[in-house]
Each structure stands twice: as C-alpha cells, then as structure tokens.
Amino acid sequence: MTETITTPQMLHALESMCDTIENEKEYLSELDGAIGDGDHGVNMAKCFREVKKKLAKSSAEEVGALFKEVGMVVLNSVGGAMGALYGTFFLKLSQESAGKSDLNLSDLVAMLQTGERGILNIGKAKLGDKTLIDTLSPAVRAIEVAANEGKELSGALADFELAAKQGMESTREMVAKIGRASRLGDRTVGHQDAGATSCYLILRSMA
C-alpha cells in the first residue's frame, strides 16, 4: 500500500502552518531586526491570518485547489518580495497538483521541484546568498534522494524536514548577498536569515 496525503490532511497541515507563523512572529521579527527591517514576522503573521480565514471557508476537494487559494491570498496580502516569492511557491505547488485529491511521494517531489524553480526564477537568489533558498533547495534535494532510494513517504518527509532545518541554520555563517541585508556585508555573519527561518517553519508544518 502506497502512503498518500489526502486533501483533508493537507488542509490540516496548512492550518498548522498558519498557527506556527502566528506563534513565531516575534522570533521572526527579532531575527529580521538584526539585519533587516524587523517586520518579517509581523508581515508573515498578518498574511497567514488571512490564509487561515480563507482555509476555514474552503470547500476545495483537490489539493491543487487548496494551494491555489493559499497562493492567491499570499500574493495579495504580503507586501514586497516575500509575497511574490511565497505566493509563487504555493501557486506552483497548485499547478503541479491540479486535479489530485491525494498525493504520493513522486507527486510531492514534482510539486516541490516546480515550487523551487518558481522561486529561483523570480528571486534570482542562489544557494549561499543567505535567503530562503538556503532552506528550500537542500530540503528539495533531500526528498529527491529519499524518493530515488525508495524510502516510504514518512521517512522521505523526515529527511526533507531535517535538511530544511540544517539549511536554515547554515545561513548564520553566510554573508547576505541579496536584499536589504546585503548592504551590511560581513556584519550579517552570525545572524540567521529571517526568510530562511520562515521558510523552514512552512516546510516543517507541511512535513
């Protein structure tokens, strides 16, 4: 029996993601305050409160429709780059899971690869630039490897979450090369990136 993720399970994961962002908003803003504007947590929490309201009214029967609802809310309610990046990510997940009411591991891998490409195309950041890509890309590589090795879905998701966490933590030792923080150069070393952290919280909730 192949393990799958159903639409109601994905809905539950997305609601837990909204609660996680709300609970961690001060932490995210504190991280952002060290090398950025200090408003990342507030902006993310405001956005995901709107997502939670949308999900409460959702009648989506397919995973793709669920992600589309999330993506549209995120695009329209977070200002600046983060709204565009996370909005694109969820909309790409939606495109790749269109018409599916349950997902297996190969569906998830394809979705995450498409989501990653969407962010890379518009964000222009690469690994090592101290951004959310440093969380996302290692996580996607880990789930690809797990799928190729024939792991069960639960084991693959555990690898995915661990790689995301290690990726997030790796940003502490990086120099920011993109965004506002890049103006501080070497002074950004020693600080964990706020975007990499919110990305980890999102991926962990989904895992």
N, C-alpha and C positions, 0 to 999 in steps of 0.2 A: 504493500500500500504506500503510495507516494504521499508524503506530507504536503499539505497545501495551506494557504492562508485565504480565508473567506472574506467577503466584503464586510460582514459584521465584525470580524476580528480586526480588520484594517481600520474600521471606524473607531474601534476601541483604542487602537494604537495611536491614532491621530488625536483623539480626545486626551489621551495621556500626554502626548506631545504638548498640547496647549497648556495643560496644567503644569508640566515641567518648566516650560518657558516662563510662566507666571511666577512659579516658586523661585526661580533662579534669576529673576530680573535684576535684583540689586547686585548680585555677583557679576552678572554680565556687564552692567554699567560701571561697576568698580574696575573690572578688567579694562574696559574701554577708556575709562577716565585716566588710566596710567599713560596711554599713548595715543588716545583718540579724543572724540568729543564727549565721551562719558554718557551718551544717551542710547547706546545699543540695546541695553536691557529694557529700558522704558519703551522704545520703539517696537521691539520684538513682542513685548507683552501686550502692547496696545493692539498690534496686528493679530496676534493669536487669540486674543479675546474675541475679535470679530470672527475668526475662523471657527472658534468654539460655538458661537451663536449660529453660524451657518450649518455646522455639523449637527447641531441639535434639531434643526429643521430638515435635515437631509432625508430624501427618500431614495437616494441612489441605490440601485441594486447591483451595480457593477463597480469594481474597484476604480476603473478609469474615470467614471463619472464623479466618484468621491474625490479623487486627486484633482480633477478639473475644478471642482468647487473650491477646494483649498487654494489652488494656484491663482484663481481669479481674485479671491479675497486678498491674498498676499500681495499680488501685483498692485492692487488698488488701495491698499491701506498702509504700506510701509514706504516711507519716502526714500529717495536716493538709491544707491547701488544695491543695498540689501533686498529691497522689494523686488527689483528686477532679477537679481540672482536667484533668490529663493522661489519667487513666483515662476520663473522659467523652469527651475528644477521640478517643481510639482506638476507643471503643465507638461513637461517632457515625460514624467512618470505616467501621467494620464494618457498621453498619446500611445505609449508603448503597452499600456494595459487596457486599452479601449475594448469594450465588449466582453471583458473577462470578469466572472464573478468569484473565481478563486485562482490563486497563483501558485505555481510550483517554483522550485529553485531556479530553473532556467528562465522562467518569466521574470523573476526578481533580478537576476543578473542582467538581462537585456534592458529592463527598466532603469536600473541604476547606471548602466553604461550610457544610456541615452541622456539621463539627467546630468551626469558628469559632463558629457560633451556639450550639452546646452549651456552649462555654467562656464566651461572653458571658452566656448565661442564668444560669449558676450563679456566675460570678465577679464579675459586676456592674462589672467594670473597663471603662474606655473608652480610646480612643486618647489618649495623652498622660498617662496615670496612672502611667507607669513600671512596666509589667508585661509579661508575655509577649505580651499583646495588641499591644504596640507592634512586636513581631516578626511575629506571626502575621497580623494584619489586612493590613499592606502586602503581604505575600507572597501572600495570597489575592487581593487586588485585582490584583496583577501577573499572576497566572496567568489571571485572568478576562480581562484586557485582551489577553493573548497569544492566548488561545483565540478571542476576538472578531476579532482581526486575522488569524486563520487561520494562526498560526505552527505549525510542527512541534512535536511533544511535547518533543524535546530542547531547542529554543530556548525554549519556554514554561517548562521546568524551570530553565533558566539564569536567566531573568528572575525567577522565583519565589525562587530562592536569593539572588540579588543584592538583591532587595527585603527579604528576611528579614534579611540582613546589615546593610543600611542602617538598617532598623528597630531592630535590636538596638543599633547604635552610637548611634542618636538618643536612647536612654534616658540617656546620660551627661549630657545637658544638661537633663534633666527633674527636676522636684521630685516625689518619691514621694507619691502621694495615697491609697494603699491598702496595707493590711498593716502589719507591724511598722515598716517603714522610714518610714512616713508620720509617725511621731512625731518624726522628726529634721528634718522640714520642709526648709528651704533647704540644710541640711547634706548632703542627698542629691545635690545638683547636683555633677557632676564624677565621679560613680560610675556605672559601667554596671550595669544591673539583672541580678541572677543568673538570675532566672526567664526574662527576655528572652533571656539567653545560652544557657540550656539548651534553650529553645525553638528557637533558631537551630541548635544542634547537631543536634537531632532533625530539623528540616526539611531541613537540609543533607544529612544522611545519607539521607533519603528521596529528595531530588532526585538 
